[in-house]
């Protein structure tokens, strides 16, 4: 039992660290205002050994991303990798990385969630990866 209690306590501490990210109350002069930086990772491989084409991606950005992020975003080309748990092989795929800084509000998170969900549905993806952190930003 002591091991179980320690595991539970350690898990609680790890999870609380994610929830207690320090938020800057203000940003230094000239550095803008506190915002939330989101980075989304869109794998371009789809079931059936197919790929999200440049045309598919362009349509998705026009119809979904720009509609949800009308004040702007940046998209980078990348290569992602992960290990297939069944074959133990590394899978590499073309990836689009979307970066955007938004006010840290429920509306901003809702816009990000709509984008992730739409991509997962439209291109049969298990997940659109996401990271986020607090930044000082000025646009």
C-alpha positions as CSV (number, residue, x, y, z in Angstrom):
1,X,0.0,0.0,0.0
2,X,2.7,2.6,0.7
3,X,3.9,2.3,-2.9
4,X,0.4,3.0,-4.1
5,X,0.0,6.0,-1.9
6,X,3.4,7.4,-3.1
7,X,2.4,6.8,-6.8
8,X,-0.9,8.6,-6.2
9,X,0.9,11.5,-4.6
10,X,3.5,11.7,-7.3
11,X,0.8,11.6,-10.0
12,X,-1.1,14.4,-8.3
13,X,2.0,16.6,-8.1
14,X,2.9,16.0,-11.7
15,X,-0.6,16.8,-12.9
16,X,-0.8,19.9,-10.7
17,X,2.4,21.2,-12.2
18,X,0.7,21.5,-15.5
19,X,-2.2,23.4,-14.0
20,X,-0.1,25.8,-12.0
21,X,2.0,27.3,-14.8
22,X,3.2,30.8,-13.7
23,X,1.3,33.5,-15.5
24,X,3.0,36.8,-16.0
25,X,0.8,39.5,-14.6
26,X,2.5,42.0,-16.9
27,X,5.1,42.0,-19.6
28,X,8.2,44.2,-19.6
29,X,7.9,47.4,-21.5
30,X,8.0,46.9,-25.2
31,X,7.3,43.1,-25.0
32,X,3.6,43.3,-25.4
33,X,0.9,41.7,-23.3
34,X,0.5,38.2,-21.7
35,X,-1.0,35.8,-24.2
36,X,-1.3,32.0,-24.7
37,X,0.9,30.5,-27.5
38,X,-0.6,27.5,-29.2
39,X,1.3,25.1,-31.4
40,X,-0.7,22.5,-33.3
41,X,0.8,19.5,-35.1
42,X,-1.1,18.2,-38.2
43,X,0.1,14.9,-39.5
44,X,-0.5,14.7,-43.3
45,X,-0.6,10.9,-43.6
46,X,-4.1,9.5,-43.7
47,X,-5.5,5.9,-43.7
48,X,-5.0,3.9,-46.9
49,X,-1.4,5.1,-47.4
50,X,-2.6,8.5,-48.7
51,X,-1.6,12.0,-47.8
52,X,-3.3,15.3,-47.2
53,X,-2.5,17.1,-50.4
54,X,-1.4,20.8,-50.7
55,X,-4.8,21.5,-52.2
56,X,-6.6,19.7,-49.3
57,X,-4.4,21.7,-46.8
58,X,-5.1,25.0,-48.6
59,X,-8.9,24.4,-48.5
60,X,-8.7,23.5,-44.8
61,X,-6.7,26.6,-43.9
62,X,-9.2,28.8,-45.9
63,X,-12.4,27.2,-44.5
64,X,-11.4,26.3,-41.0
65,X,-8.2,27.8,-39.7
66,X,-8.6,31.4,-41.0
67,X,-12.3,31.3,-40.0
68,X,-11.3,30.5,-36.4
69,X,-8.2,32.6,-36.3
70,X,-9.0,35.7,-38.4
71,X,-6.3,37.8,-36.7
72,X,-3.5,35.6,-38.0
73,X,-1.4,32.5,-37.6
74,X,1.8,31.0,-38.9
75,X,2.2,27.6,-40.6
76,X,5.5,25.8,-40.8
77,X,6.4,22.6,-42.8
78,X,8.0,19.9,-40.7
79,X,8.6,16.2,-40.4
80,X,7.0,14.3,-37.5
81,X,7.8,10.9,-36.2
82,X,6.3,8.4,-33.8
83,X,6.7,4.6,-33.0
84,X,4.0,2.3,-34.2
85,X,3.2,0.2,-31.1
86,X,2.2,-2.8,-33.2
87,X,5.3,-3.0,-35.4
88,X,7.8,-1.1,-33.2
89,X,8.8,0.8,-36.3
90,X,9.4,4.5,-36.5
91,X,6.8,6.2,-38.7
92,X,7.8,9.5,-40.3
93,X,5.3,11.8,-42.0
94,X,5.0,15.3,-43.4
95,X,3.6,17.6,-40.8
96,X,2.2,21.1,-40.7
97,X,2.9,23.1,-37.5
98,X,0.5,26.0,-36.8
99,X,1.5,28.7,-34.3
100,X,-0.7,31.4,-33.0
101,X,-0.7,33.7,-30.0
102,X,-4.2,34.4,-28.5
103,X,-5.7,36.0,-25.4
104,X,-5.8,33.3,-22.7
105,X,-9.6,33.0,-22.7
106,X,-12.2,30.2,-23.1
107,X,-13.1,31.6,-26.5
108,X,-9.5,31.2,-27.7
109,X,-9.3,27.6,-26.5
110,X,-12.7,26.9,-28.1
111,X,-11.4,28.2,-31.5
112,X,-8.3,25.9,-31.2
113,X,-10.5,23.0,-30.2
114,X,-12.7,23.5,-33.3
115,X,-9.7,23.5,-35.6
116,X,-8.3,20.3,-34.0
117,X,-11.6,18.5,-34.1
118,X,-12.3,19.5,-37.7
119,X,-8.9,18.2,-38.9
120,X,-9.3,15.0,-37.0
121,X,-12.8,14.4,-38.6
122,X,-12.0,15.6,-42.1
123,X,-8.8,13.6,-42.5
124,X,-9.5,10.6,-40.2
125,X,-6.7,11.5,-37.7
126,X,-6.6,10.0,-34.2
127,X,-5.2,13.3,-32.8
128,X,-3.9,16.7,-33.7
129,X,-1.0,17.3,-31.2
130,X,-0.9,20.5,-29.3
131,X,1.4,22.4,-27.0
132,X,0.7,25.7,-25.3
133,X,2.5,28.1,-23.0
134,X,2.3,31.7,-21.8
135,X,4.2,34.3,-23.7
136,X,4.5,38.1,-24.0
137,X,3.3,39.1,-27.5
138,X,2.8,42.2,-29.5
139,X,1.2,42.4,-33.0
